[in-house]
Amino acid sequence: MHLSFSQEIKSLLQRLAEQHLTLGDILLETSERGFSLVIALLVLPFLFPMPPGAAGPFGVACLVLSLQMVLGRRSPWLPKRIARYKFPRPFAQFLLQNLRRVTRVVEKIARPRWEKIAENPLTWRVNGFCISWLTILLISPIPLTNPIPTVGILLLAIATIESDGLLICISYVITFLITILFGFIGYALWLAPSLLPSVFK
């Protein structure tokens, strides 16, 4: 039986809240759907204040998985050091309590549509490329911007799980807009040191 993203992520978080599972354990249980499901799980925390030391493993794991999608892999793999990382149980409980705020929106916008696009092997690779790029923006040292690429990654992961070709196409446009936004932010930060002396004259 095909479960929706909302059902799958809730079931997974319930397990994580009860057991101290590693990222490797999660991948073994979710198989091919583990790519998108685990990527969604890894970036979901970036919508909230992160526990100390979690951002690094989550970001790197997401990047490793998305790069495998670019290569066309269907069986997810993580390096042993990252695969052994245990998802914090208290944080899983916190996410579970706040999950309805995310899934309420997902249930309204995501459903199987344009399935020929969603199930095309090239779409799988392009999704992986976009998620990789957004993950690089996510882990970049630009302050207070984490939720922006996180939304793009979540939309792509959810659209892939739900076989929603329309949402995938919309996510590509959002990825492009996020890239432009980060370009402006990066340019502003680059100009900031030279503008400061004139501001304080």
N, C-alpha and C positions, 0 to 999 in steps of 0.2 A: 504494500500500500504506500502510495506517494504521500509523504508528510509535507506540510507547508514549512516555510522558513520559521515562522513563529512557533510552530509545534516542535520542530527539531531543536532550535536554539534553547527553548524552555526546557525540554527534556535533557539536553546536554548540561545546561547550567544546574539543573536539579541534581544530576549525578555528581558534578564537580563540587557542589555545596555539601554533599554527603561523603564523598571520597576524595582522597588526596591523589588525583590522577596526574600523570605527566602529559606533556604535549604529545609525546610518542604514543601513549595509551589512547589518547583521543583520536589520533590519526588512524590507528589500527581498527578502531570501532566504526569510523565513519566512511572508510574506503574512498571511492572516487569522489563522492559528494563531500569528502573531507576537505578538498581544496577550498571550495567556496565557504563551506560551513565553518571550518577552522579559521579561515581568513577573517570571516565576520566576527567570530569569537575573539580573535586576537586584536581587532581594531575597535570593537565595541567599548572596551575600557577607556579609550582615548576621548570618549564623549564626557567622561567623568574624571575627577581627581584620581591620579594613578597612585598605587602603593609604591613605596621606595624600591627601586631596582627592577620594577616590572617593565618599564617602557622599553628598555634595551632588548631583552629577549623577545618580547612581543613583536617589536618592529622588525628585528632581524628574521624571525621565523616567518613573518608575513612576506618579507621580501624574498626569502628562499623559496617559499611555496609559489609565489606569483611568477618568479623566473622559471620555475619548472613548467608552469602553464604556457609560458612563451615558447618553450621548447617542445610543447605538445604532449608532455607526460600526463598520464591519467592515474598513475599510482603515486601518491604524495610521499615525500621523504624529507627528513630533517637530520642535520648533523647530530651525533650522539649528545654533544654538550647541550644543545638546545632542546633535543627530544627529552632529555632527563629533567628539564625544568618543570617544576610542579606548580600548577595553577593554584594561586592562594584561595583556600576555601572561604575565608571571610569575604574576600572580594567577589567570589562567585555568588555568595549569598546577597551581597549588596547589588550586584548586577541583576540578579533574579527579582529583587524587590522593585527595581527601576525598569525592568524589561518592558512592562506594559506601555511605557511612554514611547518606546521605539516601535514595538509591534503594532500598536494602534494605527500608526501611519502606514506601516508596511502592508497591513491587511487591506487598506483602502487603495493603494496604488499598484501593487504587484499581483499579477495573475498570468497564467499561460497565454501568450499572444505572440504572433509573428514567430512561430516555433521553428520555421525553416532557418531564420536568422539565428535564433538562440542555440540551435543544435548544430550549426555549421562548424566544422573543425577550425576554420580560420577565425571565427568569432571567439572561440576558446583561447586562441593565441593572442588575439588583440585585447581581450579582457585581461589576460595575464600581463600584457605590456602596460596597459593603463593602470592596473593595480600596482605594478612595480614602480611606475613613475610617481603615482600618488603616495606610495609608501616612502619613497625617497623624500618627497616634500614633507611628509608627516614626521620623519625623524630628523629633518633639517633643524638647525639651531635657531630658527625664527620663533620668538616667543609668542604665546597666546594664539597660535594658528592651528593647533592640533585638530579641533573639530572640523575644520574646513575640508582637508583631504580625507578625513575619516568618513564624512558623509558620502563622498564620491566612491570610496572603496566599498562601503556598505551597500550602496545602490547597485554596484556591479556584482558583488557577491550574491546579493538577494535576487537580482534579475537572472543570474546564472542558475541558481537553485530553483527558481520558479519557472524557468524556461520562458522568460518574458523578453522577447526580442525588441518590443517597443521601448521598454525601460532600459534595455542595454543601449539602444541608440541614443536615448535621452542622456544616459550616463556618459556617453562619449562627448556629447556637447558640454556637459557639466565639467568633465575632466579638462576640456579645452579652456573653459572659463576660469577654472581654478588655476590652471597654468598661467593664464594672463594675469590673474590677481596676484599670484606669487611673484611674477615678473615685476609688477609695479611695486610690491612690498620690498623686494630685493633691491630694486633700483633706488627706492626712497632711503633704505638703510645705507646704501653705498654713498648716497649724496649727503646723508646726515652729518658726518664729521666735518665736511667742508662748509655746511650751512650754519653750524653751531656758532662759530665766531661772529658771524654777521648778526645773528639773533641777539647775542649778548653784548653788542656794541653800545 
